[in-house]
Amino acid sequence: NHINDIHAVVNGDSAGWGGTIASSTFTKFNETIIVPLGAALMQVALVSGGSEATEGTMVIDDLSVAEQATPQLLSGNFWPNPSFELGSNLDNPTNGVPTGWNFYNSGSSIITQVTTNNYVSASHALAVVDGDSGAYGSWYSNHAPLTNTAVAGSILSLQWFELYSITNGDFRVVFTFFDGSGNGLGDNN
């Protein structure tokens, strides 16, 4: 059951945006959140849009989730495949899929890809390129269990590196919590 979501919303251009994925530099992003009461599972999504009019590109890499720790990949990171280096066809921009991730595109000009054009990790980053003002696209992870890693009320440190260029709206990285039955527990923005 769904408990709640936490949205890290961005718009405009990131500090290191250079016009293309390949010519841009990543910016480190840190966030802390409190695990909600009843949370047993967690999911992460990279989503284009608040509104369908949103267009742009967002890339994330080296995603870490840990209980109160310190950076680079955060000490104590329990998020699986944080550098998007495991999966199938990862060097093929049209059909690569990292292990533990899925994608959804509501329009034909939305591109969800594992990019090798720019990254912080060894050789891959996760990207959504939205060129359709009437649609959206997203990457979303499988549910990751919080058992033995985080309990209700604990504070999680979140860290990832991002680059983006967005017009007409915003993109977001969303952290969603679910109860042990897979039912949602609400949204955090």
C-alpha positions as CSV (number, residue, x, y, z in Angstrom):
1,N,0.0,0.0,0.0
2,H,1.2,3.5,-0.9
3,I,2.2,5.6,2.1
4,N,3.7,8.7,0.7
5,D,6.1,10.3,-1.9
6,I,8.9,12.7,-1.6
7,H,9.6,14.8,-4.7
8,A,12.9,16.5,-5.5
9,V,11.6,19.0,-8.1
10,V,13.9,20.8,-10.6
11,N,13.4,23.2,-13.5
12,G,15.4,25.4,-15.8
13,D,19.0,24.4,-16.3
14,S,21.3,22.8,-13.8
15,A,24.5,24.7,-12.9
16,G,26.6,22.5,-15.1
17,W,24.3,22.3,-18.1
18,G,26.3,22.8,-21.3
19,G,23.7,22.3,-24.1
20,T,23.8,18.5,-24.4
21,I,24.2,15.5,-22.0
22,A,27.8,14.9,-23.3
23,S,28.9,18.5,-22.8
24,S,27.4,19.0,-19.3
25,T,28.8,18.5,-15.8
26,F,26.9,16.8,-13.0
27,T,25.9,18.6,-9.8
28,K,25.7,16.7,-6.5
29,F,22.3,16.8,-4.8
30,N,21.8,15.9,-1.1
31,E,18.5,15.5,0.7
32,T,17.3,14.0,4.0
33,I,13.9,12.5,4.6
34,I,12.1,10.7,7.5
35,V,10.9,7.2,6.9
36,P,7.1,7.3,7.5
37,L,5.3,5.1,10.0
38,G,4.4,1.7,8.4
39,A,7.0,1.9,5.6
40,A,8.4,-1.5,4.6
41,L,9.3,-0.8,0.9
42,M,10.7,2.1,-1.1
43,Q,10.7,2.9,-4.8
44,V,12.5,5.7,-6.7
45,A,11.4,7.3,-10.0
46,L,12.9,9.8,-12.4
47,V,9.9,11.6,-14.0
48,S,9.5,14.2,-16.7
49,G,6.8,16.7,-15.8
50,G,4.5,18.1,-13.3
51,S,2.4,19.1,-16.3
52,E,2.4,17.4,-19.7
53,A,3.7,20.7,-21.2
54,T,7.1,20.0,-19.7
55,E,9.9,19.3,-22.0
56,G,13.6,18.7,-21.4
57,T,16.3,16.3,-20.3
58,M,17.3,15.1,-16.8
59,V,20.1,12.6,-16.0
60,I,20.9,11.1,-12.6
61,D,23.9,8.9,-11.5
62,D,25.3,7.4,-8.4
63,L,22.0,7.3,-6.4
64,S,22.6,6.6,-2.7
65,V,20.1,6.0,0.0
66,A,21.5,5.4,3.5
67,E,20.6,6.0,7.2
68,Q,22.4,9.2,8.4
69,A,25.8,8.8,6.7
70,T,28.4,10.8,4.8
71,P,29.0,11.2,1.0
72,Q,30.5,9.9,-2.0
73,L,28.4,6.8,-2.6
74,L,27.0,7.3,0.9
75,S,28.4,5.1,3.6
76,G,25.8,2.4,4.4
77,N,24.1,2.8,1.0
78,F,21.4,0.1,0.7
79,W,20.0,1.1,-2.7
80,P,20.6,-1.7,-5.2
81,N,22.5,-0.9,-8.5
82,P,23.2,2.8,-7.5
83,S,25.5,3.5,-10.4
84,F,23.3,1.8,-13.1
85,E,26.2,-0.5,-14.1
86,L,24.2,-3.7,-13.9
87,G,21.5,-4.7,-16.5
88,S,20.9,-5.6,-20.1
89,N,22.0,-3.8,-23.2
90,L,23.3,-0.9,-21.1
91,D,25.6,0.5,-23.9
92,N,22.6,0.6,-26.4
93,P,20.8,3.9,-25.9
94,T,17.5,2.6,-27.4
95,N,16.9,-0.5,-25.3
96,G,19.2,-0.6,-22.3
97,V,17.6,-1.4,-18.9
98,P,19.4,-1.3,-15.6
99,T,18.7,-4.2,-13.2
100,G,15.9,-3.3,-10.8
101,W,14.4,-0.5,-13.0
102,N,11.5,-0.2,-15.4
103,F,10.3,2.6,-17.7
104,Y,7.1,4.2,-18.9
105,N,6.6,6.6,-21.8
106,S,3.2,8.1,-22.6
107,G,4.4,9.6,-25.9
108,S,6.5,8.4,-28.8
109,S,9.1,11.2,-28.6
110,I,9.9,10.5,-24.9
111,I,13.2,8.8,-24.5
112,T,14.1,6.8,-21.4
113,Q,17.7,5.6,-21.8
114,V,20.8,4.5,-20.0
115,T,23.3,7.1,-21.3
116,T,27.0,6.6,-21.8
117,N,27.5,10.2,-23.0
118,N,28.2,11.5,-19.5
119,Y,28.2,10.0,-16.1
120,V,29.8,10.2,-12.6
121,S,30.0,6.4,-12.0
122,A,32.0,4.0,-14.1
123,S,30.2,4.3,-17.4
124,H,26.4,4.8,-17.2
125,A,23.7,7.2,-16.0
126,L,19.9,7.2,-16.1
127,A,18.2,9.7,-18.4
128,V,14.8,10.9,-19.4
129,V,14.6,13.1,-22.6
130,D,11.1,14.6,-23.0
131,G,10.5,16.4,-26.3
132,D,6.7,16.0,-26.2
133,S,4.7,18.8,-24.5
134,G,1.6,16.4,-24.4
135,A,3.2,13.5,-22.7
136,Y,5.7,12.4,-20.0
137,G,8.2,9.6,-19.4
138,S,9.7,8.0,-16.3
139,W,12.1,5.5,-15.0
140,Y,10.9,3.8,-11.8
141,S,12.6,1.2,-9.6
142,N,11.4,-2.0,-8.3
143,H,10.3,-1.8,-4.6
144,A,13.4,-2.2,-2.4
145,P,12.8,-3.6,1.1
146,L,13.5,-1.4,4.1
147,T,13.8,-4.4,6.4
148,N,17.1,-4.3,8.4
149,T,18.0,-1.0,6.7
150,A,15.6,1.7,7.8
151,V,12.7,1.9,10.3
152,A,9.8,4.3,10.7
153,G,10.9,7.6,12.0
154,S,14.6,7.1,11.0
155,I,16.2,9.8,8.8
156,L,17.5,8.7,5.4
157,S,20.3,10.6,3.7
158,L,19.8,10.8,-0.1
159,Q,22.4,11.7,-2.6
160,W,22.7,11.7,-6.4
161,F,24.4,13.6,-9.1
162,E,22.2,15.4,-11.7
163,L,22.2,17.5,-14.8
164,Y,19.2,18.9,-16.5
165,S,17.7,21.4,-18.9
166,I,13.9,21.9,-18.6
167,T,11.3,24.2,-20.1
168,N,7.6,24.7,-19.4
169,G,7.5,22.9,-16.1
170,D,9.7,20.6,-14.0
171,F,11.2,17.1,-13.7
172,R,11.5,15.3,-10.4
173,V,13.1,12.4,-8.6
174,V,10.4,10.8,-6.5
175,F,10.9,8.5,-3.4
176,T,7.8,6.5,-2.7
177,F,7.1,4.5,0.5
178,F,4.8,1.4,0.6
179,D,3.6,-0.8,3.4
180,G,4.5,-4.5,3.6
181,S,1.6,-5.4,1.3
182,G,2.8,-3.1,-1.4
183,N,0.1,-0.5,-0.6
184,G,1.1,3.1,-0.8
185,L,1.6,5.3,2.2
186,G,1.2,8.9,0.7
187,D,3.3,11.6,-1.0
188,N,6.0,14.0,0.3
189,N,7.0,17.0,-1.9
